[in-house]
Amino acid sequence: MKAAIRKVYGPPTAIRIEELEKPVPEDDQLLIKVHATTVNRTDCANLTAKPFIMRFVLGFFKPRKAILGTDFSGTVEAVGKSIHSFAIRDRVFGFTDLGLESQAEYLVITPKGNVLRIPDKCDFKQAAASMEGAHYAYSFIHKVSMKSGQNVLINGATGAIGSALLQFSKQFDVRITATCNTRNCNLVKSLGADKVIDYSKEDFTKDTEKYDFVFDAVGKSTFGKCKPILKEKGVYISSELGPYSQNLLLALITPLGSKRKVIFPVPFSIKKTLPYIKDLLEKELFQPVIDHEYSLEEIAKAYEYAMTGEKTGNVIITITD
Ligand SMILES: NC(=O)c1ccc[n+]([C@@H]2O[C@H](COP(=O)([O-])OP(=O)(O)OC[C@H]3O[C@@H](n4cnc5c(N)ncnc54)[C@H](OP(=O)(O)O)[C@@H]3O)[C@@H](O)[C@H]2O)c1
């Protein structure tokens, strides 16, 4: 089978497409024929081992897993003897942030809540695009209790996390202000934003409205800058640690006495997020945003593009039609 591999941490030029043995499933594993996968920001961190802390989980001197990829959609091609919950030809999707070796024609996986059947209405590309960003978006909204009528601002509502977060927030009947670049204003309105701030023209932290929640889905701002637009008891959540890695410390100290607090969105288990995502897809309440599509042979280009920080939603790798 063809697979995208790298033997050392490095830039997209470290990636090679190689012909490898097709994996053989153990008794507790499924063999999946991969139809689509994404190149997401977690993949970029796994490729480069940046931030450095990634080396403690991926392998200190070199990556333990040579094949890249964290998410997939595909069909079950073989079922291990001890598995009774899946059958051959089932359409399935899944995600694991530390890597599933899914940027390949086949993968094997032990299903432990990290694989579910794809809803009938969803195609393989939509299924793959519903994984990584949506998984992290779930961790934003389930760290707070949003109530109908509250005011929410999402900075970077066009990224993989932001575009899912916007649609998930909409389920709570809140009023949503979203920031994006000029070219994406219509997109964020179509996803449910009530008000749009074009970040290339206006600084959202100077807005005259006050918010119950500021979700910085691209980590481009700080709690300090957002404080003036937060209501008393307002909450700031960012997808990044902040320019001085201050968000973890702020998450510990602001609940102790500050009127406005920071929460760090430590991700929930995929076992929790995947059924939520599947349910919204089934109810057609979540439509993942798809940007460029590439073939497996073009995957280094897909990484280069994702690493610009300018993709809109998700970048798809189509492996089998
Ligand atoms: N905490 C975690 O566990 C975790 C996991 C994964 C990712 N992350 C981090 O979370 C962040 C978002 O990830 P993602 O995959 O959603 O990102 P992404 O898809 O790469 O985000 C790209 C989007 O960011 C928007 N953007 C760029 N600069 C902006 C600015 N100054 N203001 C507002 N929007 C801006 C762009 O919008 P326009 O096209 O409109 O310019 C683009 O659509 C990344 O920094 C990533 O490293 C954290």
The ligand as an ORCA input file, in Angstrom:
! r2SCAN-3c Opt
* xyz 0 1
  N      -5.311     23.289     22.149
  C      -5.191     22.245     21.311
  O      -5.175     21.107     21.711
  C      -5.093     22.544     19.834
  C      -5.339     21.530     18.916
  C      -5.308     21.829     17.565
  C      -5.015     23.111     17.175
  N      -4.710     24.057     18.096
  C      -4.381     25.439     17.710
  O      -5.618     26.084     17.505
  C      -5.485     27.070     16.512
  C      -6.589     26.906     15.512
  O      -6.524     25.661     14.865
  P      -7.343     25.458     13.529
  O      -7.018     24.131     12.983
  O      -8.763     25.810     13.732
  O      -6.637     26.588     12.660
  P      -6.672     26.861     11.118
  O      -7.779     26.061     10.492
  O      -5.310     26.717     10.595
  O      -7.089     28.403     11.140
  C      -6.983     29.129     10.011
  C      -7.974     30.275     10.064
  O      -7.506     31.251     10.987
  C      -7.991     32.506     10.571
  N      -7.123     33.578     11.022
  C      -5.821     33.753     10.730
  N      -5.360     34.871     11.341
  C      -6.401     35.406     12.026
  C      -6.577     36.534     12.856
  N      -5.557     37.381     13.118
  N      -7.770     36.758     13.399
  C      -8.801     35.940     13.176
  N      -8.720     34.836     12.389
  C      -7.531     34.578     11.824
  C      -7.972     32.444      9.062
  O      -9.115     33.172      8.674
  P      -9.224     33.973      7.315
  O      -9.051     32.981      6.211
  O     -10.565     34.572      7.378
  O      -8.079     34.958      7.326
  C      -8.117     30.929      8.744
  O      -9.387     30.627      8.247
  C      -4.084     26.904     15.931
  O      -3.278     27.912     16.474
  C      -3.647     25.543     16.400
  O      -2.262     25.455     16.586
  C      -4.788     23.803     19.409
*
